[in-house]
Amino acid sequence: MLVLKFIVLVILFLTFAGLADYLYHGKRWNRWVRFPLAIVCFVIGLELFQMAVMMLFDDFGVPMPSWMKWLMEE
């Protein structure tokens, strides 16, 4: 079940990243509509990416690199 959740997170991340790129570079809509939508899709994609990476370290037991340990300090 964890592997399926990880795969879904990665697919959603790639989908939102592609959608943000399409909205940013597309010419179909007005610029003032495209840019805020691209920013929203980009932020959602970053959150999904963060969830997938933390799932690797927390649930799958992949050791965290030493240069990333400062992210977990509180």
CHARMM-style PDB file with segment names, atoms N, HN, CA, C and O in Angstrom:
ATOM      1  N   MET     1       0.815  -1.192   0.000  1.00  0.00      PROA
ATOM      2  CA  MET     1       0.000   0.000   0.000  1.00  0.00      PROA
ATOM      3  C   MET     1       0.865   1.266   0.000  1.00  0.00      PROA
ATOM      4  O   MET     1       0.515   2.261  -0.634  1.00  0.00      PROA
ATOM      5  N   LEU     2       1.992   1.222   0.711  1.00  0.00      PROA
ATOM      6  HN  LEU     2       2.277   0.414   1.226  1.00  0.00      PROA
ATOM      7  CA  LEU     2       2.889   2.375   0.725  1.00  0.00      PROA
ATOM      8  C   LEU     2       3.498   2.631  -0.651  1.00  0.00      PROA
ATOM      9  O   LEU     2       3.671   3.778  -1.064  1.00  0.00      PROA
ATOM     10  N   VAL     3       3.819   1.552  -1.349  1.00  0.00      PROA
ATOM     11  HN  VAL     3       3.678   0.621  -1.014  1.00  0.00      PROA
ATOM     12  CA  VAL     3       4.401   1.711  -2.680  1.00  0.00      PROA
ATOM     13  C   VAL     3       3.390   2.344  -3.625  1.00  0.00      PROA
ATOM     14  O   VAL     3       3.741   3.206  -4.430  1.00  0.00      PROA
ATOM     15  N   LEU     4       2.138   1.919  -3.527  1.00  0.00      PROA
ATOM     16  HN  LEU     4       1.853   1.218  -2.873  1.00  0.00      PROA
ATOM     17  CA  LEU     4       1.088   2.493  -4.363  1.00  0.00      PROA
ATOM     18  C   LEU     4       0.893   3.982  -4.055  1.00  0.00      PROA
ATOM     19  O   LEU     4       0.728   4.791  -4.968  1.00  0.00      PROA
ATOM     20  N   LYS     5       0.913   4.334  -2.776  1.00  0.00      PROA
ATOM     21  HN  LYS     5       1.047   3.676  -2.035  1.00  0.00      PROA
ATOM     22  CA  LYS     5       0.777   5.740  -2.388  1.00  0.00      PROA
ATOM     23  C   LYS     5       1.949   6.555  -2.920  1.00  0.00      PROA
ATOM     24  O   LYS     5       1.765   7.678  -3.390  1.00  0.00      PROA
ATOM     25  N   PHE     6       3.153   5.994  -2.849  1.00  0.00      PROA
ATOM     26  HN  PHE     6       3.303   5.082  -2.467  1.00  0.00      PROA
ATOM     27  CA  PHE     6       4.332   6.684  -3.361  1.00  0.00      PROA
ATOM     28  C   PHE     6       4.227   6.899  -4.870  1.00  0.00      PROA
ATOM     29  O   PHE     6       4.540   7.981  -5.367  1.00  0.00      PROA
ATOM     30  N   ILE     7       3.791   5.879  -5.590  1.00  0.00      PROA
ATOM     31  HN  ILE     7       3.536   5.001  -5.186  1.00  0.00      PROA
ATOM     32  CA  ILE     7       3.645   5.988  -7.043  1.00  0.00      PROA
ATOM     33  C   ILE     7       2.607   7.044  -7.406  1.00  0.00      PROA
ATOM     34  O   ILE     7       2.813   7.829  -8.331  1.00  0.00      PROA
ATOM     35  N   VAL     8       1.494   7.063  -6.681  1.00  0.00      PROA
ATOM     36  HN  VAL     8       1.327   6.425  -5.929  1.00  0.00      PROA
ATOM     37  CA  VAL     8       0.454   8.066  -6.940  1.00  0.00      PROA
ATOM     38  C   VAL     8       0.986   9.470  -6.669  1.00  0.00      PROA
ATOM     39  O   VAL     8       0.710  10.389  -7.440  1.00  0.00      PROA
ATOM     40  N   LEU     9       1.741   9.653  -5.591  1.00  0.00      PROA
ATOM     41  HN  LEU     9       1.966   8.907  -4.964  1.00  0.00      PROA
ATOM     42  CA  LEU     9       2.319  10.967  -5.294  1.00  0.00      PROA
ATOM     43  C   LEU     9       3.269  11.425  -6.395  1.00  0.00      PROA
ATOM     44  O   LEU     9       3.251  12.592  -6.785  1.00  0.00      PROA
ATOM     45  N   VAL    10       4.091  10.518  -6.892  1.00  0.00      PROA
ATOM     46  HN  VAL    10       4.106   9.570  -6.575  1.00  0.00      PROA
ATOM     47  CA  VAL    10       5.038  10.882  -7.948  1.00  0.00      PROA
ATOM     48  C   VAL    10       4.293  11.222  -9.239  1.00  0.00      PROA
ATOM     49  O   VAL    10       4.651  12.181  -9.922  1.00  0.00      PROA
ATOM     50  N   ILE    11       3.266  10.448  -9.577  1.00  0.00      PROA
ATOM     51  HN  ILE    11       2.976   9.669  -9.022  1.00  0.00      PROA
ATOM     52  CA  ILE    11       2.483  10.735 -10.786  1.00  0.00      PROA
ATOM     53  C   ILE    11       1.781  12.082 -10.662  1.00  0.00      PROA
ATOM     54  O   ILE    11       1.762  12.860 -11.616  1.00  0.00      PROA
ATOM     55  N   LEU    12       1.203  12.364  -9.495  1.00  0.00      PROA
ATOM     56  HN  LEU    12       1.218  11.732  -8.720  1.00  0.00      PROA
ATOM     57  CA  LEU    12       0.548  13.656  -9.299  1.00  0.00      PROA
ATOM     58  C   LEU    12       1.550  14.805  -9.355  1.00  0.00      PROA
ATOM     59  O   LEU    12       1.259  15.860  -9.919  1.00  0.00      PROA
ATOM     60  N   PHE    13       2.729  14.602  -8.770  1.00  0.00      PROA
ATOM     61  HN  PHE    13       2.966  13.745  -8.311  1.00  0.00      PROA
ATOM     62  CA  PHE    13       3.768  15.636  -8.822  1.00  0.00      PROA
ATOM     63  C   PHE    13       4.152  15.942 -10.263  1.00  0.00      PROA
ATOM     64  O   PHE    13       4.241  17.106 -10.652  1.00  0.00      PROA
ATOM     65  N   LEU    14       4.380  14.897 -11.054  1.00  0.00      PROA
ATOM     66  HN  LEU    14       4.307  13.951 -10.738  1.00  0.00      PROA
ATOM     67  CA  LEU    14       4.765  15.112 -12.447  1.00  0.00      PROA
ATOM     68  C   LEU    14       3.638  15.755 -13.246  1.00  0.00      PROA
ATOM     69  O   LEU    14       3.890  16.566 -14.138  1.00  0.00      PROA
ATOM     70  N   THR    15       2.400  15.396 -12.930  1.00  0.00      PROA
ATOM     71  HN  THR    15       2.195  14.737 -12.206  1.00  0.00      PROA
ATOM     72  CA  THR    15       1.253  15.995 -13.614  1.00  0.00      PROA
ATOM     73  C   THR    15       1.155  17.482 -13.317  1.00  0.00      PROA
ATOM     74  O   THR    15       0.967  18.286 -14.231  1.00  0.00      PROA
ATOM     75  N   PHE    16       1.277  17.854 -12.061  1.00  0.00      PROA
ATOM     76  HN  PHE    16       1.429  17.202 -11.319  1.00  0.00      PROA
ATOM     77  CA  PHE    16       1.198  19.273 -11.708  1.00  0.00      PROA
ATOM     78  C   PHE    16       2.401  20.054 -12.236  1.00  0.00      PROA
ATOM     79  O   PHE    16       2.264  21.222 -12.600  1.00  0.00      PROA
ATOM     80  N   ALA    17       3.571  19.427 -12.281  1.00  0.00      PROA
ATOM     81  HN  ALA    17       3.682  18.478 -11.985  1.00  0.00      PROA
ATOM     82  CA  ALA    17       4.738  20.109 -12.849  1.00  0.00      PROA
ATOM     83  C   ALA    17       4.536  20.350 -14.343  1.00  0.00      PROA
ATOM     84  O   ALA    17       4.848  21.427 -14.851  1.00  0.00      PROA
ATOM     85  N   GLY    18       4.020  19.353 -15.039  1.00  0.00      PROA
ATOM     86  HN  GLY    18       3.766  18.478 -14.627  1.00  0.00      PROA
ATOM     87  CA  GLY    18       3.739  19.524 -16.464  1.00  0.00      PROA
ATOM     88  C   GLY    18       2.654  20.550 -16.721  1.00  0.00      PROA
ATOM     89  O   GLY    18       2.749  21.331 -17.667  1.00  0.00      PROA
ATOM     90  N   LEU    19       1.626  20.557 -15.890  1.00  0.00      PROA
ATOM     91  HN  LEU    19       1.549  19.923 -15.121  1.00  0.00      PROA
ATOM     92  CA  LEU    19       0.552  21.532 -16.039  1.00  0.00      PROA
ATOM     93  C   LEU    19       1.059  22.950 -15.784  1.00  0.00      PROA
ATOM     94  O   LEU    19       0.680  23.885 -16.490  1.00  0.00      PROA
ATOM     95  N   ALA    20       1.912  23.108 -14.780  1.00  0.00      PROA
ATOM     96  HN  ALA    20       2.220  22.349 -14.207  1.00  0.00      PROA
ATOM     97  CA  ALA    20       2.484  24.431 -14.515  1.00  0.00      PROA
ATOM     98  C   ALA    20       3.324  24.899 -15.701  1.00  0.00      PROA
ATOM     99  O   ALA    20       3.262  26.068 -16.083  1.00  0.00      PROA
ATOM    100  N   ASP    21       4.104  23.998 -16.280  1.00  0.00      PROA
ATOM    101  HN  ASP    21       4.155  23.049 -15.970  1.00  0.00      PROA
ATOM    102  CA  ASP    21       4.916  24.351 -17.440  1.00  0.00      PROA
ATOM    103  C   ASP    21       4.039  24.709 -18.633  1.00  0.00      PROA
ATOM    104  O   ASP    21       4.325  25.670 -19.346  1.00  0.00      PROA
ATOM    105  N   TYR    22       2.977  23.948 -18.855  1.00  0.00      PROA
ATOM    106  HN  TYR    22       2.744  23.167 -18.275  1.00  0.00      PROA
ATOM    107  CA  TYR    22       2.058  24.222 -19.958  1.00  0.00      PROA
ATOM    108  C   TYR    22       1.370  25.571 -19.776  1.00  0.00      PROA
ATOM    109  O   TYR    22       1.242  26.338 -20.731  1.00  0.00      PROA
ATOM    110  N   LEU    23       0.931  25.859 -18.566  1.00  0.00      PROA
ATOM    111  HN  LEU    23       1.035  25.236 -17.791  1.00  0.00      PROA
ATOM    112  CA  LEU    23       0.261  27.135 -18.319  1.00  0.00      PROA
ATOM    113  C   LEU    23       1.225  28.313 -18.456  1.00  0.00      PROA
ATOM    114  O   LEU    23       0.856  29.363 -18.982  1.00  0.00      PROA
ATOM    115  N   TYR    24       2.448  28.137 -17.988  1.00  0.00      PROA
ATOM    116  HN  TYR    24       2.748  27.284 -17.561  1.00  0.00      PROA
ATOM    117  CA  TYR    24       3.416  29.236 -18.034  1.00  0.00      PROA
ATOM    118  C   TYR    24       3.836  29.554 -19.470  1.00  0.00      PROA
ATOM    119  O   TYR    24       3.954  30.722 -19.842  1.00  0.00      PROA
ATOM    120  N   HSD    25       4.062  28.515 -20.273  1.00  0.00      PROA
ATOM    121  HN  HSD    25       3.966  27.567 -19.971  1.00  0.00      PROA
ATOM    122  CA  HSD    25       4.574  28.723 -21.626  1.00  0.00      PROA
ATOM    123  C   HSD    25       3.485  28.755 -22.688  1.00  0.00      PROA
ATOM    124  O   HSD    25       3.759  29.125 -23.830  1.00  0.00      PROA
ATOM    125  N   GLY    26       2.256  28.377 -22.342  1.00  0.00      PROA
ATOM    126  HN  GLY    26       2.034  28.077 -21.414  1.00  0.00      PROA
ATOM    127  CA  GLY    26       1.174  28.362 -23.326  1.00  0.00      PROA
ATOM    128  C   GLY    26       0.712  29.760 -23.682  1.00  0.00      PROA
ATOM    129  O   GLY    26       0.893  30.705 -22.915  1.00  0.00      PROA
ATOM    130  N   LYS    27       0.117  29.877 -24.851  1.00  0.00      PROA
ATOM    131  HN  LYS    27      -0.030  29.109 -25.474  1.00  0.00      PROA
ATOM    132  CA  LYS    27      -0.364  31.180 -25.322  1.00  0.00      PROA
ATOM    133  C   LYS    27      -1.885  31.202 -25.456  1.00  0.00      PROA
ATOM    134  O   LYS    27      -2.438  32.151 -26.011  1.00  0.00      PROA
ATOM    135  N   ARG    28      -2.560  30.185 -24.962  1.00  0.00      PROA
ATOM    136  HN  ARG    28      -2.111  29.414 -24.512  1.00  0.00      PROA
ATOM    137  CA  ARG    28      -3.989  30.067 -25.188  1.00  0.00      PROA
ATOM    138  C   ARG    28      -4.790  31.092 -24.395  1.00  0.00      PROA
ATOM    139  O   ARG    28      -5.753  31.651 -24.920  1.00  0.00      PROA
ATOM    140  N   TRP    29      -4.420  31.349 -23.150  1.00  0.00      PROA
ATOM    141  HN  TRP    29      -3.638  30.895 -22.723  1.00  0.00      PROA
ATOM    142  CA  TRP    29      -5.180  32.253 -22.303  1.00  0.00      PROA
ATOM    143  C   TRP    29      -4.426  33.549 -22.078  1.00  0.00      PROA
ATOM    144  O   TRP    29      -3.265  33.693 -22.460  1.00  0.00      PROA
ATOM    145  N   ASN    30      -5.103  34.472 -21.458  1.00  0.00      PROA
ATOM    146  HN  ASN    30      -6.046  34.355 -21.148  1.00  0.00      PROA
ATOM    147  CA  ASN    30      -4.501  35.750 -21.096  1.00  0.00      PROA
ATOM    148  C   ASN    30      -3.369  35.524 -20.089  1.00  0.00      PROA
ATOM    149  O   ASN    30      -3.420  34.606 -19.271  1.00  0.00      PROA
ATOM    150  N   ARG    31      -2.365  36.367 -20.167  1.00  0.00      PROA
ATOM    151  HN  ARG    31      -2.324  37.113 -20.832  1.00  0.00      PROA
ATOM    152  CA  ARG    31      -1.202  36.227 -19.281  1.00  0.00      PROA
ATOM    153  C   ARG    31      -1.586  36.352 -17.817  1.00  0.00      PROA
ATOM    154  O   ARG    31      -1.005  35.667 -16.975  1.00  0.00      PROA
ATOM    155  N   TRP    32      -2.541  37.200 -17.490  1.00  0.00      PROA
ATOM    156  HN  TRP    32      -3.013  37.757 -18.173  1.00  0.00      PROA
ATOM    157  CA  TRP    32      -2.921  37.426 -16.096  1.00  0.00      PROA
ATOM    158  C   TRP    32      -3.729  36.272 -15.530  1.00  0.00      PROA
ATOM    159  O   TRP    32      -3.921  36.186 -14.317  1.00  0.00      PROA
ATOM    160  N   VAL    33      -4.196  35.397 -16.383  1.00  0.00      PROA
ATOM    161  HN  VAL    33      -4.040  35.467 -17.368  1.00  0.00      PROA
ATOM    162  CA  VAL    33      -4.872  34.179 -15.923  1.00  0.00      PROA
ATOM    163  C   VAL    33      -3.865  33.042 -15.820  1.00  0.00      PROA
ATOM    164  O   VAL    33      -3.896  32.255 -14.874  1.00  0.00      PROA
ATOM    165  N   ARG    34      -2.969  32.964 -16.804  1.00  0.00      PROA
ATOM    166  HN  ARG    34      -2.943  33.603 -17.573  1.00  0.00      PROA
ATOM    167  CA  ARG    34      -2.019  31.851 -16.856  1.00  0.00      PROA
ATOM    168  C   ARG    34      -1.014  31.865 -15.710  1.00  0.00      PROA
ATOM    169  O   ARG    34      -0.779  30.828 -15.090  1.00  0.00      PROA
ATOM    170  N   PHE    35      -0.422  33.009 -15.419  1.00  0.00      PROA
ATOM    171  HN  PHE    35      -0.613  33.851 -15.923  1.00  0.00      PROA
ATOM    172  CA  PHE    35       0.659  33.058 -14.442  1.00  0.00      PROA
ATOM    173  C   PHE    35       0.217  32.692 -13.024  1.00  0.00      PROA
ATOM    174  O   PHE    35       0.906  31.902 -12.378  1.00  0.00      PROA
ATOM    175  N   PRO    36      -0.891  33.221 -12.506  1.00  0.00      PROA
ATOM    176  CA  PRO    36      -1.316  32.776 -11.168  1.00  0.00      PROA
ATOM    177  C   PRO    36      -1.670  31.291 -11.119  1.00  0.00      PROA
ATOM    178  O   PRO    36      -1.377  30.616 -10.132  1.00  0.00      PROA
ATOM    179  N   LEU    37      -2.299  30.779 -12.181  1.00  0.00      PROA
ATOM    180  HN  LEU    37      -2.537  31.328 -12.983  1.00  0.00      PROA
ATOM    181  CA  LEU    37      -2.602  29.344 -12.210  1.00  0.00      PROA
ATOM    182  C   LEU    37      -1.324  28.512 -12.260  1.00  0.00      PROA
ATOM    183  O   LEU    37      -1.248  27.458 -11.629  1.00  0.00      PROA
ATOM    184  N   ALA    38      -0.329  28.973 -12.999  1.00  0.00      PROA
ATOM    185  HN  ALA    38      -0.391  29.830 -13.511  1.00  0.00      PROA
ATOM    186  CA  ALA    38       0.943  28.259 -13.062  1.00  0.00      PROA
ATOM    187  C   ALA    38       1.633  28.260 -11.699  1.00  0.00      PROA
ATOM    188  O   ALA    38       2.226  27.256 -11.304  1.00  0.00      PROA
ATOM    189  N   ILE    39       1.559  29.368 -10.988  1.00  0.00      PROA
ATOM    190  HN  ILE    39       1.077  30.184 -11.310  1.00  0.00      PROA
ATOM    191  CA  ILE    39       2.166  29.439  -9.654  1.00  0.00      PROA
ATOM    192  C   ILE    39       1.466  28.490  -8.693  1.00  0.00      PROA
ATOM    193  O   ILE    39       2.124  27.805  -7.911  1.00  0.00      PROA
ATOM    194  N   VAL    40       0.141  28.443  -8.742  1.00  0.00      PROA
ATOM    195  HN  VAL    40      -0.394  29.000  -9.377  1.00  0.00      PROA
ATOM    196  CA  VAL    40      -0.613  27.532  -7.870  1.00  0.00      PROA
ATOM    197  C   VAL    40      -0.254  26.081  -8.183  1.00  0.00      PROA
ATOM    198  O   VAL    40      -0.021  25.292  -7.267  1.00  0.00      PROA
ATOM    199  N   CYS    41      -0.207  25.720  -9.462  1.00  0.00      PROA
ATOM    200  HN  CYS    41      -0.397  26.361 -10.206  1.00  0.00      PROA
ATOM    201  CA  CYS    41       0.158  24.348  -9.833  1.00  0.00      PROA
ATOM    202  C   CYS    41       1.585  24.021  -9.419  1.00  0.00      PROA
ATOM    203  O   CYS    41       1.864  22.898  -8.999  1.00  0.00      PROA
ATOM    204  N   PHE    42       2.487  24.983  -9.530  1.00  0.00      PROA
ATOM    205  HN  PHE    42       2.260  25.895  -9.872  1.00  0.00      PROA
ATOM    206  CA  PHE    42       3.873  24.774  -9.134  1.00  0.00      PROA
ATOM    207  C   PHE    42       3.988  24.513  -7.635  1.00  0.00      PROA
ATOM    208  O   PHE    42       4.719  23.616  -7.215  1.00  0.00      PROA
ATOM    209  N   VAL    43       3.273  25.289  -6.834  1.00  0.00      PROA
ATOM    210  HN  VAL    43       2.679  26.017  -7.176  1.00  0.00      PROA
ATOM    211  CA  VAL    43       3.322  25.118  -5.375  1.00  0.00      PROA
ATOM    212  C   VAL    43       2.714  23.777  -4.976  1.00  0.00      PROA
ATOM    213  O   VAL    43       3.255  23.090  -4.109  1.00  0.00      PROA
ATOM    214  N   ILE    44       1.607  23.399  -5.589  1.00  0.00      PROA
ATOM    215  HN  ILE    44       1.168  23.957  -6.293  1.00  0.00      PROA
ATOM    216  CA  ILE    44       1.001  22.093  -5.299  1.00  0.00      PROA
ATOM    217  C   ILE    44       1.968  20.977  -5.680  1.00  0.00      PROA
ATOM    218  O   ILE    44       2.101  19.996  -4.948  1.00  0.00      PROA
ATOM    219  N   GLY    45       2.644  21.121  -6.821  1.00  0.00      PROA
ATOM    220  HN  GLY    45       2.536  21.918  -7.416  1.00  0.00      PROA
ATOM    221  CA  GLY    45       3.632  20.128  -7.236  1.00  0.00      PROA
ATOM    222  C   GLY    45       4.795  20.025  -6.262  1.00  0.00      PROA
ATOM    223  O   GLY    45       5.276  18.926  -5.985  1.00  0.00      PROA
ATOM    224  N   LEU    46       5.254  21.164  -5.736  1.00  0.00      PROA
ATOM    225  HN  LEU    46       4.863  22.057  -5.960  1.00  0.00      PROA
ATOM    226  CA  LEU    46       6.331  21.129  -4.738  1.00  0.00      PROA
ATOM    227  C   LEU    46       5.900  20.410  -3.464  1.00  0.00      PROA
ATOM    228  O   LEU    46       6.675  19.648  -2.884  1.00  0.00      PROA
ATOM    229  N   GLU    47       4.672  20.651  -3.033  1.00  0.00      PROA
ATOM    230  HN  GLU    47       4.044  21.270  -3.504  1.00  0.00      PROA
ATOM    231  CA  GLU    47       4.171  19.974  -1.831  1.00  0.00      PROA
ATOM    232  C   GLU    47       4.088  18.463  -2.053  1.00  0.00      PROA
ATOM    233  O   GLU    47       4.439  17.685  -1.165  1.00  0.00      PROA
ATOM    234  N   LEU    48       3.629  18.050  -3.223  1.00  0.00      PROA
ATOM    235  HN  LEU    48       3.344  18.681  -3.944  1.00  0.00      PROA
ATOM    236  CA  LEU    48       3.556  16.620  -3.529  1.00  0.00      PROA
ATOM    237  C   LEU    48       4.949  16.004  -3.587  1.00  0.00      PROA
ATOM    238  O   LEU    48       5.152  14.880  -3.128  1.00  0.00      PROA
ATOM    239  N   PHE    49       5.909  16.734  -4.149  1.00  0.00      PROA
ATOM    240  HN  PHE    49       5.745  17.647  -4.522  1.00  0.00      PROA
ATOM    241  CA  PHE    49       7.284  16.248  -4.200  1.00  0.00      PROA
ATOM    242  C   PHE    49       7.853  16.090  -2.795  1.00  0.00      PROA
ATOM    243  O   PHE    49       8.520  15.099  -2.499  1.00  0.00      PROA
ATOM    244  N   GLN    50       7.591  17.064  -1.934  1.00  0.00      PROA
ATOM    245  HN  GLN    50       7.049  17.869  -2.175  1.00  0.00      PROA
ATOM    246  CA  GLN    50       8.068  16.983  -0.553  1.00  0.00      PROA
ATOM    247  C   GLN    50       7.454  15.784   0.164  1.00  0.00      PROA
ATOM    248  O   GLN    50       8.139  15.088   0.914  1.00  0.00      PROA
ATOM    249  N   MET    51       6.175  15.543  -0.062  1.00  0.00      PROA
ATOM    250  HN  MET    51       5.618  16.108  -0.671  1.00  0.00      PROA
ATOM    251  CA  MET    51       5.524  14.389   0.568  1.00  0.00      PROA
ATOM    252  C   MET    51       6.158  13.085   0.096  1.00  0.00      PROA
ATOM    253  O   MET    51       6.370  12.176   0.898  1.00  0.00      PROA
ATOM    254  N   ALA    52       6.462  12.983  -1.205  1.00  0.00      PROA
ATOM    255  HN  ALA    52       6.290  13.722  -1.857  1.00  0.00      PROA
ATOM    256  CA  ALA    52       7.062  11.760  -1.742  1.00  0.00      PROA
ATOM    257  C   ALA    52       8.467  11.546  -1.186  1.00  0.00      PROA
ATOM    258  O   ALA    52       8.830  10.419  -0.849  1.00  0.00      PROA
ATOM    259  N   VAL    53       9.260  12.610  -1.086  1.00  0.00      PROA
ATOM    260  HN  VAL    53       8.965  13.526  -1.359  1.00  0.00      PROA
ATOM    261  CA  VAL    53      10.628  12.478  -0.572  1.00  0.00      PROA
ATOM    262  C   VAL    53      10.617  12.104   0.902  1.00  0.00      PROA
ATOM    263  O   VAL    53      11.385  11.240   1.327  1.00  0.00      PROA
ATOM    264  N   MET    54       9.762  12.739   1.682  1.00  0.00      PROA
ATOM    265  HN  MET    54       9.138  13.440   1.337  1.00  0.00      PROA
ATOM    266  CA  MET    54       9.700  12.399   3.106  1.00  0.00      PROA
ATOM    267  C   MET    54       9.170  10.986   3.309  1.00  0.00      PROA
ATOM    268  O   MET    54       9.527  10.326   4.284  1.00  0.00      PROA
ATOM    269  N   MET    55       8.328  10.520   2.405  1.00  0.00      PROA
ATOM    270  HN  MET    55       8.038  11.057   1.612  1.00  0.00      PROA
ATOM    271  CA  MET    55       7.856   9.144   2.482  1.00  0.00      PROA
ATOM    272  C   MET    55       9.018   8.172   2.248  1.00  0.00      PROA
ATOM    273  O   MET    55       9.079   7.112   2.871  1.00  0.00      PROA
ATOM    274  N   LEU    56       9.935   8.537   1.349  1.00  0.00      PROA
ATOM    275  HN  LEU    56       9.885   9.398   0.843  1.00  0.00      PROA
ATOM    276  CA  LEU    56      11.121   7.703   1.134  1.00  0.00      PROA
ATOM    277  C   LEU    56      11.922   7.558   2.419  1.00  0.00      PROA
ATOM    278  O   LEU    56      12.329   6.454   2.781  1.00  0.00      PROA
ATOM    279  N   PHE    57      12.150   8.673   3.108  1.00  0.00      PROA
ATOM    280  HN  PHE    57      11.820   9.570   2.814  1.00  0.00      PROA
ATOM    281  CA  PHE    57      12.996   8.642   4.292  1.00  0.00      PROA
ATOM    282  C   PHE    57      12.276   8.048   5.499  1.00  0.00      PROA
ATOM    283  O   PHE    57      12.883   7.298   6.263  1.00  0.00      PROA
ATOM    284  N   ASP    58      11.008   8.364   5.685  1.00  0.00      PROA
ATOM    285  HN  ASP    58      10.515   8.974   5.064  1.00  0.00      PROA
ATOM    286  CA  ASP    58      10.289   7.923   6.882  1.00  0.00      PROA
ATOM    287  C   ASP    58       9.751   6.500   6.762  1.00  0.00      PROA
ATOM    288  O   ASP    58       9.961   5.680   7.656  1.00  0.00      PROA
ATOM    289  N   ASP    59       9.067   6.208   5.679  1.00  0.00      PROA
ATOM    290  HN  ASP    59       8.897   6.874   4.953  1.00  0.00      PROA
ATOM    291  CA  ASP    59       8.356   4.935   5.571  1.00  0.00      PROA
ATOM    292  C   ASP    59       9.189   3.824   4.947  1.00  0.00      PROA
ATOM    293  O   ASP    59       9.059   2.664   5.339  1.00  0.00      PROA
ATOM    294  N   PHE    60      10.043   4.160   3.979  1.00  0.00      PROA
ATOM    295  HN  PHE    60      10.148   5.102   3.661  1.00  0.00      PROA
ATOM    296  CA  PHE    60      10.811   3.125   3.292  1.00  0.00      PROA
ATOM    297  C   PHE    60      12.187   2.897   3.899  1.00  0.00      PROA
ATOM    298  O   PHE    60      12.870   1.941   3.532  1.00  0.00      PROA
ATOM    299  N   GLY    61      12.602   3.749   4.812  1.00  0.00      PROA
ATOM    300  HN  GLY    61      12.047   4.525   5.110  1.00  0.00      PROA
ATOM    301  CA  GLY    61      13.859   3.538   5.521  1.00  0.00      PROA
ATOM    302  C   GLY    61      15.105   3.899   4.739  1.00  0.00      PROA
ATOM    303  O   GLY    61      16.194   3.434   5.073  1.00  0.00      PROA
ATOM    304  N   VAL    62      14.972   4.712   3.710  1.00  0.00      PROA
ATOM    305  HN  VAL    62      14.086   5.090   3.439  1.00  0.00      PROA
ATOM    306  CA  VAL    62      16.149   5.159   2.970  1.00  0.00      PROA
ATOM    307  C   VAL    62      16.926   6.124   3.869  1.00  0.00      PROA
ATOM    308  O   VAL    62      16.337   7.063   4.404  1.00  0.00      PROA
ATOM    309  N   PRO    63      18.225   5.915   4.045  1.00  0.00      PROA
ATOM    310  CA  PRO    63      18.980   6.816   4.922  1.00  0.00      PROA
ATOM    311  C   PRO    63      19.049   8.226   4.344  1.00  0.00      PROA
ATOM    312  O   PRO    63      19.269   8.415   3.147  1.00  0.00      PROA
ATOM    313  N   MET    64      18.860   9.194   5.205  1.00  0.00      PROA
ATOM    314  HN  MET    64      18.681   9.040   6.177  1.00  0.00      PROA
ATOM    315  CA  MET    64      18.888  10.593   4.783  1.00  0.00      PROA
ATOM    316  C   MET    64      20.336  11.051   4.635  1.00  0.00      PROA
ATOM    317  O   MET    64      21.154  10.796   5.518  1.00  0.00      PROA
ATOM    318  N   PRO    65      20.663  11.722   3.536  1.00  0.00      PROA
ATOM    319  CA  PRO    65      22.028  12.233   3.370  1.00  0.00      PROA
ATOM    320  C   PRO    65      22.379  13.242   4.463  1.00  0.00      PROA
ATOM    321  O   PRO    65      21.505  13.923   4.999  1.00  0.00      PROA
ATOM    322  N   SER    66      23.647  13.327   4.778  1.00  0.00      PROA
ATOM    323  HN  SER    66      24.357  12.774   4.342  1.00  0.00      PROA
ATOM    324  CA  SER    66      24.073  14.204   5.870  1.00  0.00      PROA
ATOM    325  C   SER    66      23.787  15.670   5.572  1.00  0.00      PROA
ATOM    326  O   SER    66      23.532  16.443   6.496  1.00  0.00      PROA
ATOM    327  N   TRP    67      23.822  16.066   4.316  1.00  0.00      PROA
ATOM    328  HN  TRP    67      24.029  15.439   3.565  1.00  0.00      PROA
ATOM    329  CA  TRP    67      23.572  17.462   3.977  1.00  0.00      PROA
ATOM    330  C   TRP    67      22.102  17.842   4.095  1.00  0.00      PROA
ATOM    331  O   TRP    67      21.764  19.023   4.018  1.00  0.00      PROA
ATOM    332  N   MET    68      21.211  16.847   4.282  1.00  0.00      PROA
ATOM    333  HN  MET    68      21.485  15.887   4.345  1.00  0.00      PROA
ATOM    334  CA  MET    68      19.782  17.131   4.435  1.00  0.00      PROA
ATOM    335  C   MET    68      19.317  17.058   5.879  1.00  0.00      PROA
ATOM    336  O   MET    68      18.168  17.388   6.172  1.00  0.00      PROA
ATOM    337  N   LYS    69      20.180  16.637   6.777  1.00  0.00      PROA
ATOM    338  HN  LYS    69      21.113  16.370   6.539  1.00  0.00      PROA
ATOM    339  CA  LYS    69      19.752  16.452   8.163  1.00  0.00      PROA
ATOM    340  C   LYS    69      19.342  17.757   8.835  1.00  0.00      PROA
ATOM    341  O   LYS    69      18.515  17.745   9.746  1.00  0.00      PROA
ATOM    342  N   TRP    70      19.899  18.867   8.406  1.00  0.00      PROA
ATOM    343  HN  TRP    70      20.571  18.876   7.666  1.00  0.00      PROA
ATOM    344  CA  TRP    70      19.533  20.155   9.009  1.00  0.00      PROA
ATOM    345  C   TRP    70      18.075  20.507   8.731  1.00  0.00      PROA
ATOM    346  O   TRP    70      17.490  21.318   9.449  1.00  0.00      PROA
ATOM    347  N   LEU    71      17.482  19.909   7.699  1.00  0.00      PROA
ATOM    348  HN  LEU    71      17.957  19.250   7.116  1.00  0.00      PROA
ATOM    349  CA  LEU    71      16.072  20.169   7.409  1.00  0.00      PROA
ATOM    350  C   LEU    71      15.158  19.599   8.487  1.00  0.00      PROA
ATOM    351  O   LEU    71      14.066  20.119   8.720  1.00  0.00      PROA
ATOM    352  N   MET    72      15.598  18.543   9.135  1.00  0.00      PROA
ATOM    353  HN  MET    72      16.485  18.121   8.946  1.00  0.00      PROA
ATOM    354  CA  MET    72      14.757  17.866  10.118  1.00  0.00      PROA
ATOM    355  C   MET    72      14.938  18.426  11.523  1.00  0.00      PROA
ATOM    356  O   MET    72      14.158  18.102  12.418  1.00  0.00      PROA
ATOM    357  N   GLU    73      15.957  19.265  11.735  1.00  0.00      PROA
ATOM    358  HN  GLU    73      16.592  19.528  11.008  1.00  0.00      PROA
ATOM    359  CA  GLU    73      16.183  19.829  13.064  1.00  0.00      PROA
ATOM    360  C   GLU    73      15.100  20.840  13.400  1.00  0.00      PROA
ATOM    361  O   GLU    73      14.643  21.591  12.539  1.00  0.00      PROA
ATOM    362  N   GLU    74      14.704  20.848  14.644  1.00  0.00      PROA
ATOM    363  HN  GLU    74      15.076  20.238  15.344  1.00  0.00      PROA
ATOM    364  CA  GLU    74      13.657  21.789  15.075  1.00  0.00      PROA
ATOM    365  C   GLU    74      14.219  22.824  16.018  1.00  0.00      PROA
ATOM    366  OT1 GLU    74      13.486  23.697  16.483  1.00  0.00      PROA
TER     367      GLU     74
END
